[in-house]
Amino acid sequence: MKKAFVFPGQGAQFVGMGKDLYETNDQAKTLFEQANEILGFRITDLMFAGTDEDLRQTKVTQPAIFLHSVILAKTLGNEFTPDMVAGHSLGEFSALVASNALSFEDGLRLVSARAMAMQKACEAKPSTMAAVLGLADDVVESICSSVEGVVVPANFNCPGQLVISGEVEAVQKACDLLKEAGAKRALMLSVGGAFHSPLMEPARAELEKAIQATTFHQPICPVYQNVNAQPQTDPEIIKQNLVSQLTSPVRWTQTVQNMITDGAGWFRELGPGTVLQGLIKKINKEVETC
């Protein structure tokens, strides 16, 4: 049975995340302090004793989740023995650092650049996302394609649970149509913008420059990437897929299914919360999660 380690994305944050690691592990404390220097502000103060509002700032949220996830992996020592890794959206950067495809410093700089670029794209055009429950993927895709304006499936989280993304009016219209089609819920989310949609193109172009200027290495195990749910070890292809990720859907359902097909029977989530464990169990209740 192969071991899979998975890393969560934005939304998993909570006040106090990582504090126990900082206070009880010297390696963790060193890495957190290094992160404070790289970012130019004490993100640890906001993570350990800030407010929910502090943690919702994009420039804080993404690096905070990344740091908690990666430092957890690095402090596991010999317990971190992945046969494969994957991350949900932002979590893909954590997976790449944990698997040695990226250095800790470069990974943090890219995550910070990604957060800033996404924030700018959000401010440039009003946009949003919505959670859709209880409909098949193809039904959601068909309804989105029928709506005028930009609205697309953004996260294929598990069977019957998708997130759509796009222009505010188009997302609202799609929600109405999805409810008419039998969705149990089609709920607008309180997010800053339309992540994983064509509206992130300005951020994608900006992030591409940073990614192309960064050295990537061959990871210690296959990394299953969001854009196509396929395992990858070639640094150049990993970079291309990472660039495409911002404007492409997160294919999490297919990613987990492919990992299981390739032998994964045990999944460990590293990072704040247990969201991915829940999704994995909904995708396949037979696998072990922790």
N, C-alpha and C positions, 0 to 999 in steps of 0.2 A: 504493500500500500504506500503510495507516494504522498509526501507532505506538501501542502500548499499554504503559503503565507499571503494574506491579503491585507490591503491598506485602505482605510476609509477616505472619503472626500469631504467637501465643505458641508457643514450642517451638523457634524459630529462633535463640535467643540462644546466645552463647558468650563466654567470658572473653577480653577483649582487643578486643571489638567496638567500633569507633569510635575507637580510640586513634590510628590513623594519621591519621584526619581531624583530630582534635584537635591533633596535633603538627605538621601540615603546612599547615593551612588556617586563616587568621585568622578568617574568617566562621564556620567550624565551631566554633572555640574559643569565640567570643563566644556562640554559641547554646547550647553545652554549659554554659557558666558561667551563662547566664541560666536554664537548666533547673535547675541546682543551687539557685539562689535561689528559684525558684517552688516546687520540691518540698520545700525545707527540709532537705535532706540532700545530700551529695555523691554523687549517683548515678554520676558519672564514676569515682570511686574504685572502686566496685563493678564497673562495666562493664570498666574497663581492667585492674584488678589484684585483683579479688575472687575468690571461689571459685564453683564450680558451684552450691553450696548458696545462696550469696548471690543469685545470679541467678535461682534458682528461686522466691524470695519474690515473690508476686504483685505487691506494691507496687513491686518493682524490675523484674520481668520485662517487664510491659506498657509502662511508660514507657521502659525501655531500648531495646526493639525499635522503638518509635515514634520515639524520638530518632535512632537510627541511620538509620532509613529516611528520615525527613523531612529530616535534615541532609544526607544524601547527595543528595536531590533538589534542595535549595536551593543546594548547592555545584556542581551541574552547570551552572548558568548557562544559556547559550544551547543547551546540549545537552538540556535538559529541555523538549521540545516535544511534549507528549502530544496525541494525537487523542482518547484516552479513558484512563481510569484505573479501577483496582479494587483492593481489598485483601481479604485473607482474615481474616475476624473482626476482631480488633484492627487489622489492616492497613487496614481501611476508614477509620479515623480518620487514618492516615498519608496515605491517598489524598485525603481531604478537605482536609487542610492543604496538601499538595503542589499541589493544584489550586485553591488560594486560596478554597475554600468556608469555611474556618476559619482564624483566625490561629494562628500557632505557639503563642502563650501560651494561648489558649483551648483549642486541641487538646490540649496537654499537661495542662491542668487537668482536662479531661473524661476523658482516659485514666487519670489518677491517681484520679479519683472512681470511674470504672468498675472499676478494679482493687480498690479498697477495698470497693466495694459487692458485687462478686463474691466477695471473700474472706469477707465477713460471711455471705452466702447459703450458701457452702460449709460454714462452721462451724455454721450453724443446723441442717443436716440432712446426715447421711452420704450421699454420692453419688459417682458415678464415671463413667468413659467406657471404651469398648472399641473397638479397631480391627477391622474386618471386611473380609476380602479374598476375592475370588473369587465373589461372588454379585451378581446383578442388583439394582438399586435397589428394584424393586417387591417382590422376595422378602424383602429385609431389612425393608422397611416393613410388609409383611404379618405377618411373624413378630413384630416388635416390638408391633404392635397386638394380637396374640393373648396377650401375656404380661400377667399380673396385676401391677398396680403401674405406676410411671412408668418407661418406657423408650422413647426415640424416636430416629430418625435425627438426628444433629446436624451432621455435615459430609459433604456429597456432594463428595468431593475429586476423583475421576476415575472413569471406568468400572471397576467391580470393586473400588473402595476407598472404604469409608464408615467413619464413626465414629458409634457410638451412645452415648446419654447417658441417665442416670437414676438411680434408686435402686439401691443396691448389689445387693440380691438380685434385682431385676428384670433388671438388666444381666447378672448371672451366668446367670440362667435363659435369657435371650435368646441368650447365647453358646453355651450347650449346644444349643439348638434350631437355631441357625445352623450349627453344626458338623454336626449331623445332616442338615441340608438341603444339605450339600456345600461349606460355606465352607472355603477353604484355611486360613484362620486366623480366629480370633475371640479376640482377645487383650486382656485387661484392661490399661488404661493407668495409669501412675503419675501421676495428676492430682489436684488438690485437690477437684474437684467436678464436677457435671453441667452443664457449659457448654452453652448453646444448647438448653436444655430448659425445661419448665414450672417446674422447681425454681429457676430463676433469676428468678422473678417478683419477689421482694423487691428484688433488685438492679435489675431493670428499672424498678420504681416509683421507686427512689431516683435512678437515673440520669436518668430522664425529667425530674425537677425541674431537674437541672443543665443538661440539653440545652435545655429550654424557656427557661432564663434566659440562654442564650448566643446571641450574634448569629452567624447563618450568612449567607453571601453566595452569589451565583451563581458556580459554579465556571467555570474557563476552558475546560473541556471536560466531556463527559458522564462521570458517575461511575456505574459499574455496581454496584448495591448487593446485598448478600448475601441479603436476605430474598426478593427476587423475580427477581434476576439481570437486571434491566432498567436501561437508562441513565436517569439523572435529572440535571436541572439546577435544578429548582425548590427553593429553600432550605427551604420549609416541608415539602415531601414528603420531602426528604432527612432532615430532623429526625425525622419520623414513622417512617421506615424504620429509622433508627439506634436509636430507642427499641425498636422491635420486634425488633431483631437479637439481643438477649440471650436471648430465649426462643424464637427461630425457628432453623431449620437454616441453615447456610451452604451456599448452592447454587453451589458453585465450578465444578462441571462445566458447569452450564447457563450460568453467567456467562461462562466462557471461550468456550463454543460461540456465545453471542450476540455476543460481541465479534468473533469471527472472521466470523460472518455479516454483521456490520456493517462489515467491511472490514479488521480487524486482521490483519496478516500478520507482525508483528514485535513481540515482547514483551520488555521489559526489567524485570528484578526489582531493586528497590531495597530493601536491608535486609540483615540477616545471613543467610548461607546461600543455598542454591539450591533449596529445597524446591519453590517454585512453578514453577520452570523444569521440574523433573521431572514435576510433575502436568500442566502444559500440554502437554508432549510426549506424555504418555499419552492426553490428550484429543484431540490432533491433531498427529501427528508431522511434518506438512508445514510448520508455522509456524517462524519463526526465533525463538530465545530467547537471551538473554544476561543 
